[in-house]
C-alpha cells in the first residue's frame, strides 16, 4: 500500500528556466533515474510555446522514450491552451494535465496571455477534454500566498477562485507559492480553510522556497491536513514567468527526511533517491 503522503517530483520545474538547452538524451536519462525511485507522480515536461519555454520543446520525444515498464509512477505535463491539451491527451503515458491558473491578473496575463475569467473558461474546456480522454486535470493556483505586483491578496480571494473550480468539477488543486513568499502564518490557515470548505478537492502544496525556510513550510502544510507535496531534487527550479530572480523548489531530499523523521513510510526506493542526490547532473551546476 502507498502511504498517505504523495510526492510529485518536478524535473520540468527544475530545468525549465535553464538557458542552455539540455540534450534530449540527458533529460530522458535523468527522468528514467527518477522513475526508479517510485514517486507517485513525475512532472516530466510541458506542451507550451517553445518561444516562451524553449527548454521544453522536446517534451514529446522525452515522453515517448521513457522506460515505463513495471513502474507505478504517473506522468504529468503542463499545458496552457487547448492545443497543448490536445497534444497531451494524445499520449497514453500521460495521466495528468496541469494548468497554471492564478489569483493575480498580472501574472495570469504574463503566463498565459489572458485574464482570469478567460482562463477559467479555458479550464472548463480542458476539463471536458481530459474527462473524454481518461485524464485528470490539476489546476496550479499560482500566487496563492501573495505576489510582487501590489495586488490584493486574502485567503477568501483564493477560496473564491477555488469555489469556481469546484463548480467546474475540478478535483485536484495545487496551492502554489510561485515566488517564495509563503510562511507558516499564511500556509496553515489557507490549507486548513480550503481543505475544510472543499472536501471534494484534493489539495497539494507547491512551494518555492529558500532551503532554510523549507522545513517550516512543509510542516505547516502537513499539520493543516495537506498530504500532497511537489518538490525537486536539489531544490532547483523556479518560474521564469514570475520575475528575474528564480526561487527554487522545495528539495525532495529535505521533504523525504522530514517525513522519515516523523515515521512516515513514503514507500519509495530510498537508495535510488540517494544515488541521484549524490550524483546531480552537471546541467544543474
MIBANU-313287 format. One record per residue (C-alpha): x, y, z; residue in three letters; residue number from 1. Coordinates in Angstrom, 3 decimals, m for minus. Each point is the difference from the previous one (the first is absolute). Last residue first. Layout:
BEGIN
atom east=X north=Y up=Z resn=ala resi=NUM
...
***
This chain:
BEGIN
atom east=25.576 north=23.064 up=m11.537 resn=unk resi=285
atom east=m3.403 north=m1.299 up=m1.098 resn=unk resi=284
atom east=1.305 north=m0.919 up=m3.457 resn=unk resi=283
atom east=2.619 north=m2.257 up=1.635 resn=unk resi=282
atom east=m2.542 north=m2.570 up=1.124 resn=unk resi=281
atom east=m0.281 north=m0.430 up=3.782 resn=unk resi=280
atom east=1.836 north=m3.137 up=1.083 resn=unk resi=279
atom east=m0.364 north=m0.160 up=3.775 resn=unk resi=278
atom east=m3.681 north=0.958 up=m0.143 resn=unk resi=277
atom east=m0.556 north=m2.551 up=m2.774 resn=unk resi=276
atom east=1.610 north=m2.814 up=1.994 resn=unk resi=275
atom east=m1.928 north=0.998 up=3.110 resn=unk resi=274
atom east=m3.269 north=m0.270 up=m1.894 resn=unk resi=273
atom east=0.871 north=m3.471 up=m1.280 resn=unk resi=272
atom east=0.937 north=m1.033 up=3.557 resn=unk resi=271
atom east=m3.268 north=1.367 up=1.386 resn=unk resi=270
atom east=m2.161 north=m2.055 up=m2.339 resn=unk resi=269
atom east=m3.403 north=1.457 up=0.814 resn=unk resi=268
atom east=m2.762 north=m1.227 up=2.283 resn=unk resi=267
atom east=m0.351 north=3.357 up=1.751 resn=unk resi=266
atom east=0.182 north=m1.533 up=3.459 resn=unk resi=265
atom east=m0.966 north=2.733 up=2.451 resn=unk resi=264
atom east=1.954 north=m0.309 up=3.250 resn=unk resi=263
atom east=0.190 north=3.773 up=0.648 resn=unk resi=262
atom east=3.745 north=0.046 up=m0.683 resn=unk resi=261
atom east=m0.701 north=m1.882 up=m3.235 resn=unk resi=260
atom east=m2.554 north=2.667 up=m0.877 resn=unk resi=259
atom east=2.443 north=2.852 up=0.447 resn=unk resi=258
atom east=2.822 north=m1.870 up=m1.722 resn=unk resi=257
atom east=m2.181 north=m0.530 up=m3.082 resn=unk resi=256
atom east=m0.814 north=3.700 up=m0.257 resn=unk resi=255
atom east=3.666 north=0.901 up=0.446 resn=unk resi=254
atom east=1.022 north=m2.458 up=m2.720 resn=unk resi=253
atom east=m2.694 north=1.372 up=m2.285 resn=unk resi=252
atom east=1.388 north=3.528 up=0.272 resn=unk resi=251
atom east=m2.896 north=2.532 up=0.104 resn=unk resi=250
atom east=0.165 north=1.803 up=m3.311 resn=unk resi=249
atom east=2.292 north=2.856 up=m0.959 resn=unk resi=248
atom east=m0.564 north=3.740 up=0.032 resn=unk resi=247
atom east=0.918 north=1.510 up=m3.364 resn=unk resi=246
atom east=1.051 north=3.645 up=0.044 resn=unk resi=245
atom east=m1.210 north=1.803 up=m3.123 resn=unk resi=244
atom east=m3.729 north=m0.164 up=0.622 resn=unk resi=243
atom east=m2.968 north=m2.341 up=m0.350 resn=unk resi=242
atom east=0.151 north=m1.396 up=m3.537 resn=unk resi=241
atom east=3.264 north=m1.885 up=0.567 resn=unk resi=240
atom east=m1.656 north=m2.016 up=2.800 resn=unk resi=239
atom east=2.475 north=m1.675 up=2.304 resn=unk resi=238
atom east=2.312 north=m2.949 up=m0.168 resn=unk resi=237
atom east=2.473 north=m1.903 up=2.153 resn=unk resi=236
atom east=m0.590 north=m1.189 up=3.543 resn=unk resi=235
atom east=2.606 north=m2.742 up=m0.381 resn=unk resi=234
atom east=m2.625 north=m2.541 up=m0.956 resn=unk resi=233
atom east=m3.240 north=1.753 up=m0.838 resn=unk resi=232
atom east=m3.162 north=0.186 up=2.080 resn=unk resi=231
atom east=m3.799 north=m0.159 up=m0.163 resn=unk resi=230
atom east=m1.938 north=m1.131 up=3.071 resn=unk resi=229
atom east=m3.329 north=m1.729 up=0.581 resn=unk resi=228
atom east=m1.149 north=m0.851 up=3.542 resn=unk resi=227
atom east=m1.333 north=3.375 up=1.145 resn=unk resi=226
atom east=m1.839 north=m0.141 up=3.334 resn=unk resi=225
atom east=0.985 north=3.278 up=1.681 resn=unk resi=224
atom east=2.868 north=m1.764 up=1.771 resn=unk resi=223
atom east=1.437 north=m1.022 up=m3.369 resn=unk resi=222
atom east=m0.193 north=3.503 up=m1.462 resn=unk resi=221
atom east=1.682 north=1.589 up=3.011 resn=unk resi=220
atom east=2.623 north=m2.746 up=0.146 resn=unk resi=219
atom east=0.998 north=0.354 up=m3.636 resn=unk resi=218
atom east=0.274 north=3.784 up=0.397 resn=unk resi=217
atom east=2.104 north=m0.336 up=3.155 resn=unk resi=216
atom east=2.326 north=m2.417 up=m1.779 resn=unk resi=215
atom east=0.514 north=2.203 up=m3.062 resn=unk resi=214
atom east=1.087 north=3.198 up=1.741 resn=unk resi=213
atom east=3.745 north=m0.754 up=0.084 resn=unk resi=212
atom east=m0.103 north=m1.420 up=m3.526 resn=unk resi=211
atom east=m1.402 north=3.181 up=m1.515 resn=unk resi=210
atom east=m3.463 north=m0.588 up=m1.351 resn=unk resi=209
atom east=m2.267 north=m0.701 up=m2.924 resn=unk resi=208
atom east=m2.915 north=m1.979 up=1.358 resn=unk resi=207
atom east=m2.502 north=m2.224 up=m1.787 resn=unk resi=206
atom east=m2.346 north=m1.397 up=2.631 resn=unk resi=205
atom east=m2.814 north=m2.285 up=m1.149 resn=unk resi=204
atom east=m3.757 north=0.025 up=0.509 resn=unk resi=203
atom east=m2.386 north=m2.841 up=m0.904 resn=unk resi=202
atom east=m3.374 north=1.637 up=m0.554 resn=unk resi=201
atom east=m3.272 north=m1.652 up=1.020 resn=unk resi=200
atom east=0.235 north=1.283 up=3.588 resn=unk resi=199
atom east=0.072 north=3.636 up=m1.051 resn=unk resi=198
atom east=m0.653 north=2.174 up=3.055 resn=unk resi=197
atom east=2.075 north=m1.934 up=2.549 resn=unk resi=196
atom east=2.968 north=m0.627 up=m2.305 resn=unk resi=195
atom east=m0.038 north=3.632 up=m1.131 resn=unk resi=194
atom east=m0.189 north=1.446 up=3.520 resn=unk resi=193
atom east=2.768 north=m2.172 up=1.447 resn=unk resi=192
atom east=2.139 north=0.508 up=m3.099 resn=unk resi=191
atom east=m0.336 north=3.777 up=0.284 resn=unk resi=190
atom east=0.372 north=0.073 up=3.789 resn=unk resi=189
atom east=3.232 north=m2.055 up=0.018 resn=unk resi=188
atom east=1.767 north=1.635 up=m2.956 resn=unk resi=187
atom east=m0.536 north=3.646 up=1.007 resn=unk resi=186
atom east=1.737 north=0.020 up=3.391 resn=unk resi=185
atom east=2.225 north=m2.936 up=m0.925 resn=unk resi=184
atom east=1.615 north=2.138 up=m2.718 resn=unk resi=183
atom east=m0.593 north=0.555 up=m3.699 resn=unk resi=182
atom east=1.884 north=2.629 up=m2.006 resn=unk resi=181
atom east=2.072 north=m2.354 up=m2.168 resn=unk resi=180
atom east=m0.784 north=1.338 up=m3.483 resn=unk resi=179
atom east=m2.546 north=m2.467 up=m1.380 resn=unk resi=178
atom east=m1.464 north=m1.206 up=3.261 resn=unk resi=177
atom east=m2.440 north=m2.455 up=m1.534 resn=unk resi=176
atom east=m3.186 north=m1.477 up=1.416 resn=unk resi=175
atom east=m0.381 north=m3.109 up=m2.137 resn=unk resi=174
atom east=m3.612 north=m0.802 up=m0.818 resn=unk resi=173
atom east=m1.333 north=m3.437 up=m0.927 resn=unk resi=172
atom east=m3.714 north=m0.843 up=m0.244 resn=unk resi=171
atom east=m1.183 north=2.549 up=m2.555 resn=unk resi=170
atom east=m3.754 north=m0.359 up=m0.509 resn=unk resi=169
atom east=m0.730 north=3.374 up=m1.570 resn=unk resi=168
atom east=m1.803 north=1.048 up=3.185 resn=unk resi=167
atom east=3.067 north=m0.928 up=2.043 resn=unk resi=166
atom east=2.159 north=2.116 up=m2.273 resn=unk resi=165
atom east=m2.276 north=2.965 up=0.655 resn=unk resi=164
atom east=0.214 north=m0.698 up=3.733 resn=unk resi=163
atom east=3.810 north=m0.162 up=m0.283 resn=unk resi=162
atom east=m0.142 north=3.500 up=m1.463 resn=unk resi=161
atom east=m1.937 north=1.303 up=2.994 resn=unk resi=160
atom east=2.287 north=m1.996 up=2.298 resn=unk resi=159
atom east=3.059 north=1.939 up=m1.143 resn=unk resi=158
atom east=m1.801 north=3.309 up=0.482 resn=unk resi=157
atom east=m1.144 north=m1.128 up=3.454 resn=unk resi=156
atom east=3.594 north=m0.804 up=0.910 resn=unk resi=155
atom east=0.885 north=3.653 up=m0.790 resn=unk resi=154
atom east=2.148 north=1.726 up=m2.599 resn=unk resi=153
atom east=m0.535 north=3.363 up=m1.687 resn=unk resi=152
atom east=2.464 north=0.917 up=m2.723 resn=unk resi=151
atom east=3.358 north=1.696 up=0.638 resn=unk resi=150
atom east=1.733 north=m1.844 up=m2.831 resn=unk resi=149
atom east=2.442 north=m2.120 up=1.981 resn=unk resi=148
atom east=m2.486 north=m2.753 up=0.909 resn=unk resi=147
atom east=m1.644 north=m1.655 up=2.996 resn=unk resi=146
atom east=m0.740 north=m3.486 up=1.352 resn=unk resi=145
atom east=m1.981 north=m1.518 up=m2.884 resn=unk resi=144
atom east=2.195 north=1.730 up=m2.595 resn=unk resi=143
atom east=m0.681 north=m3.039 up=m2.197 resn=unk resi=142
atom east=m3.018 north=m2.269 up=0.190 resn=unk resi=141
atom east=1.310 north=m3.050 up=m1.828 resn=unk resi=140
atom east=m3.119 north=m1.698 up=m1.320 resn=unk resi=139
atom east=0.444 north=m3.739 up=m0.434 resn=unk resi=138
atom east=m2.099 north=m1.579 up=m2.746 resn=unk resi=137
atom east=m0.482 north=m3.758 up=m0.179 resn=unk resi=136
atom east=0.192 north=m2.234 up=m3.056 resn=unk resi=135
atom east=m2.465 north=m2.549 up=m1.368 resn=unk resi=134
atom east=m0.156 north=1.676 up=m3.428 resn=unk resi=133
atom east=m3.556 north=1.347 up=0.208 resn=unk resi=132
atom east=0.629 north=1.085 up=3.584 resn=unk resi=131
atom east=3.138 north=1.865 up=m1.073 resn=unk resi=130
atom east=m1.906 north=1.798 up=m2.756 resn=unk resi=129
atom east=m2.801 north=1.134 up=2.274 resn=unk resi=128
atom east=2.511 north=1.359 up=2.506 resn=unk resi=127
atom east=1.846 north=1.765 up=m2.816 resn=unk resi=126
atom east=m3.161 north=1.833 up=m1.019 resn=unk resi=125
atom east=m0.820 north=0.957 up=3.598 resn=unk resi=124
atom east=3.573 north=1.146 up=0.610 resn=unk resi=123
atom east=m0.287 north=2.184 up=m3.101 resn=unk resi=122
atom east=m2.980 north=1.799 up=1.476 resn=unk resi=121
atom east=1.998 north=0.485 up=3.192 resn=unk resi=120
atom east=2.894 north=1.450 up=m2.009 resn=unk resi=119
atom east=m2.328 north=2.476 up=m1.675 resn=unk resi=118
atom east=m1.214 north=1.137 up=3.430 resn=unk resi=117
atom east=3.582 north=0.249 up=1.284 resn=unk resi=116
atom east=1.287 north=2.164 up=m2.830 resn=unk resi=115
atom east=1.912 north=m1.323 up=m2.984 resn=unk resi=114
atom east=3.556 north=m0.131 up=m1.368 resn=unk resi=113
atom east=0.803 north=m3.277 up=1.766 resn=unk resi=112
atom east=2.864 north=0.755 up=2.417 resn=unk resi=111
atom east=0.338 north=3.756 up=m0.149 resn=unk resi=110
atom east=m3.760 north=0.524 up=m0.195 resn=unk resi=109
atom east=m0.639 north=m2.348 up=2.915 resn=unk resi=108
atom east=2.829 north=1.696 up=1.907 resn=unk resi=107
atom east=m1.601 north=3.419 up=m0.266 resn=unk resi=106
atom east=m3.499 north=m1.259 up=0.786 resn=unk resi=105
atom east=1.303 north=m1.654 up=3.167 resn=unk resi=104
atom east=m2.169 north=m2.782 up=1.478 resn=unk resi=103
atom east=1.711 north=m2.264 up=m2.491 resn=unk resi=102
atom east=m0.748 north=m2.996 up=m2.218 resn=unk resi=101
atom east=2.840 north=m2.114 up=m1.360 resn=unk resi=100
atom east=m1.486 north=m3.200 up=m1.517 resn=unk resi=99
atom east=1.385 north=m3.454 up=0.769 resn=unk resi=98
atom east=m0.962 north=m3.011 up=m2.087 resn=unk resi=97
atom east=0.208 north=m3.341 up=1.780 resn=unk resi=96
atom east=0.193 north=m3.639 up=m1.082 resn=unk resi=95
atom east=2.453 north=0.141 up=m2.900 resn=unk resi=94
atom east=1.323 north=m3.245 up=m1.487 resn=unk resi=93
atom east=m2.952 north=m0.320 up=m2.393 resn=unk resi=92
atom east=1.195 north=3.134 up=m1.748 resn=unk resi=91
atom east=m2.630 north=1.620 up=m2.265 resn=unk resi=90
atom east=m1.494 north=1.804 up=2.987 resn=unk resi=89
atom east=3.181 north=2.048 up=0.352 resn=unk resi=88
atom east=m0.245 north=1.198 up=m3.595 resn=unk resi=87
atom east=m3.625 north=1.004 up=0.352 resn=unk resi=86
atom east=0.752 north=1.805 up=3.260 resn=unk resi=85
atom east=2.864 north=1.914 up=m1.606 resn=unk resi=84
atom east=m2.262 north=1.133 up=m2.809 resn=unk resi=83
atom east=m2.716 north=0.852 up=2.493 resn=unk resi=82
atom east=2.227 north=2.421 up=1.891 resn=unk resi=81
atom east=2.524 north=0.241 up=2.857 resn=unk resi=80
atom east=1.210 north=m3.569 up=0.500 resn=unk resi=79
atom east=2.232 north=m1.463 up=2.707 resn=unk resi=78
atom east=0.813 north=m3.697 up=m0.030 resn=unk resi=77
atom east=m0.617 north=m2.910 up=2.362 resn=unk resi=76
atom east=1.234 north=m3.565 up=0.125 resn=unk resi=75
atom east=m1.065 north=m2.735 up=2.398 resn=unk resi=74
atom east=2.539 north=m2.046 up=1.936 resn=unk resi=73
atom east=m0.906 north=m3.690 up=0.307 resn=unk resi=72
atom east=2.833 north=m1.431 up=m2.078 resn=unk resi=71
atom east=0.172 north=m3.523 up=m1.383 resn=unk resi=70
atom east=0.872 north=1.257 up=m3.459 resn=unk resi=69
atom east=0.000 north=3.787 up=m0.252 resn=unk resi=68
atom east=3.384 north=0.458 up=m1.641 resn=unk resi=67
atom east=m0.251 north=3.480 up=m1.459 resn=unk resi=66
atom east=0.569 north=0.619 up=m3.708 resn=unk resi=65
atom east=m3.454 north=1.233 up=m1.049 resn=unk resi=64
atom east=m0.115 north=2.402 up=2.937 resn=unk resi=63
atom east=3.325 north=1.609 up=m0.927 resn=unk resi=62
atom east=m0.922 north=0.300 up=m3.671 resn=unk resi=61
atom east=m3.269 north=1.771 up=0.828 resn=unk resi=60
atom east=1.725 north=2.295 up=2.498 resn=unk resi=59
atom east=2.603 north=1.160 up=m2.546 resn=unk resi=58
atom east=m0.981 north=3.688 up=m0.050 resn=unk resi=57
atom east=0.149 north=0.217 up=3.797 resn=unk resi=56
atom east=3.274 north=1.928 up=0.354 resn=unk resi=55
atom east=m1.307 north=2.583 up=m2.467 resn=unk resi=54
atom east=m2.537 north=1.334 up=2.548 resn=unk resi=53
atom east=m1.531 north=3.171 up=m1.444 resn=unk resi=52
atom east=1.001 north=m0.540 up=m3.628 resn=unk resi=51
atom east=m0.633 north=m3.733 up=0.339 resn=unk resi=50
atom east=m3.653 north=0.893 up=0.741 resn=unk resi=49
atom east=m1.495 north=m2.524 up=2.418 resn=unk resi=48
atom east=m0.272 north=m3.767 up=0.102 resn=unk resi=47
atom east=1.789 north=m0.571 up=3.279 resn=unk resi=46
atom east=2.379 north=m2.440 up=1.597 resn=unk resi=45
atom east=0.545 north=m2.974 up=2.321 resn=unk resi=44
atom east=m1.983 north=0.766 up=3.149 resn=unk resi=43
atom east=0.524 north=m3.360 up=1.699 resn=unk resi=42
atom east=m2.801 north=m1.442 up=2.140 resn=unk resi=41
atom east=m0.149 north=m2.480 up=2.880 resn=unk resi=40
atom east=3.782 north=m0.162 up=0.226 resn=unk resi=39
atom east=1.417 north=m3.509 up=m0.383 resn=unk resi=38
atom east=3.744 north=0.647 up=0.120 resn=unk resi=37
atom east=0.648 north=m1.900 up=m3.243 resn=unk resi=36
atom east=m2.013 north=2.564 up=m1.965 resn=unk resi=35
atom east=2.441 north=2.699 up=1.079 resn=unk resi=34
atom east=2.855 north=m1.797 up=m1.775 resn=unk resi=33
atom east=m2.136 north=m0.189 up=m3.149 resn=unk resi=32
atom east=m0.597 north=3.732 up=0.421 resn=unk resi=31
atom east=3.747 north=0.656 up=m0.027 resn=unk resi=30
atom east=0.746 north=m2.193 up=m3.015 resn=unk resi=29
atom east=m2.835 north=1.508 up=m2.018 resn=unk resi=28
atom east=1.122 north=3.528 up=0.845 resn=unk resi=27
atom east=3.572 north=m0.870 up=m0.991 resn=unk resi=26
atom east=m1.142 north=m1.500 up=m3.312 resn=unk resi=25
atom east=m1.920 north=3.176 up=m0.783 resn=unk resi=24
atom east=3.115 north=2.128 up=0.318 resn=unk resi=23
atom east=m0.428 north=2.825 up=2.537 resn=unk resi=22
atom east=m0.401 north=3.365 up=m1.725 resn=unk resi=21
atom east=2.035 north=2.702 up=1.699 resn=unk resi=20
atom east=m2.338 north=2.490 up=1.682 resn=unk resi=19
atom east=m1.158 north=m2.052 up=2.974 resn=unk resi=18
atom east=m3.459 north=1.287 up=1.012 resn=unk resi=17
atom east=m1.916 north=m3.157 up=m0.904 resn=unk resi=16
atom east=2.466 north=m2.288 up=1.786 resn=unk resi=15
atom east=m1.324 north=m0.428 up=3.545 resn=unk resi=14
atom east=m3.636 north=0.613 up=m0.858 resn=unk resi=13
atom east=0.057 north=m2.795 up=m2.553 resn=unk resi=12
atom east=1.991 north=m2.215 up=2.370 resn=unk resi=11
atom east=m2.908 north=0.253 up=2.453 resn=unk resi=10
atom east=m0.391 north=m3.003 up=2.323 resn=unk resi=9
atom east=m3.597 north=m0.312 up=1.183 resn=unk resi=8
atom east=m0.105 north=m1.523 up=3.462 resn=unk resi=7
atom east=m2.968 north=m1.652 up=1.697 resn=unk resi=6
atom east=m0.393 north=m0.407 up=3.748 resn=unk resi=5
atom east=m2.706 north=m2.511 up=0.988 resn=unk resi=4
atom east=2.449 north=m2.841 up=m0.458 resn=unk resi=3
atom east=m0.344 north=m2.286 up=m2.988 resn=unk resi=2
atom east=m1.138 north=m3.543 up=0.724 resn=unk resi=1
***
